[in-house]
């Protein structure tokens, strides 16, 4: 039952460490992610007169195991939530490990008429200083005051889906927005929006929501990294096995050295991939690095996205092409 004149926020649970439990709470490194449902996570929130919550468990996974079906279930739940007139915003609890990819997916599949706010934790729910409850509270507070967009709230910071990247495995402040800093900070009991330039954004084609939800197998796009002694063997292996997999290889994102470069042997292997119809995008493996025209653009397209986000973007772009052709 929903009360009139009070904001309603839909909270969707995806699992992650925020829903994780450690066998021994004092050893917060050994735990299983996604043990608790979303109803358990909101139990400890202080009651509020400012909003009411509508909660749904979408998945209870470790986000490293994200599959197309999980993303489709989330997209579908978001679509349903934002279509309800009384819903003011959607908060999603999610694992940190692939959070930036889900944030990118949601951004790319928008625009949504209401804010979507992802949150997470680095410590399991039963750790003595668990960070999940504070992050969830902050995410609800940001969701109430924010306008449209896809955001990530963690450790008193708001990041946009374009900027956010996980950069540490040890610190509860696990995400960065890059050198330009985060979108907003929680200081002295309120959110302060930072004056900063927008990150370079890329607007790649994406399929309709209906097509993305109806397509069981999304195009296979792999990520390949350049490194010292790289002789291109991984790409040659991918091409050799392409058709023995459930879905053939359709795209490769290179996490290239520096400005998105590859060794000569890797370049040759990627050129072969392009010749056989595989789409190749070039990104940089540097955490704050942007691929640049100095990378060889003869055999690949430059993207300004991080490799992980570029992998999602290329997958959606290929899906959009299929929709167009169908
Ligand atoms: C996960 O991504 O589901 C596990 C790790 C985390 O949430 O920090």
Boltz pocket constraint, residues with backbone or C-beta under 6 A from the ligand:
constraints:
  - pocket:
      binder: B
      contacts: [[A, 15], [A, 16], [A, 17], [A, 18], [A, 33], [A, 61], [A, 62], [A, 63], [A, 64], [A, 94], [A, 95], [A, 96], [A, 97], [A, 98], [A, 120], [A, 121], [A, 122]]
      max_distance: 6.0
